Amino acid sequence: MELIAHIRSLEKYQTLPVLMLATLESDDEKQGALTAGANAYLVITPSEQRR
């Protein structure tokens, strides 16, 4: 999440879409990513990782 916050702090990347891909389906993690500046938080399940 530090990386997302850093990207958002740079003027030239403030409008860059940021998607967080995670294996954790935690409300705290999702809220942290969105608060840091991610546009979306997507949970990848183990079966989806093999595709």
C-alpha angles and dihedrals in degrees: 000000000000088000092053091050090048092050090050091050091061111085096216092055100042092104096040110119110243121197120190113211113195143165092213118088095197124142090215092053092046093049091047092053093047092046090050089056108270114148093211140010114211124187116215115202120212092254091054091051092064094059 
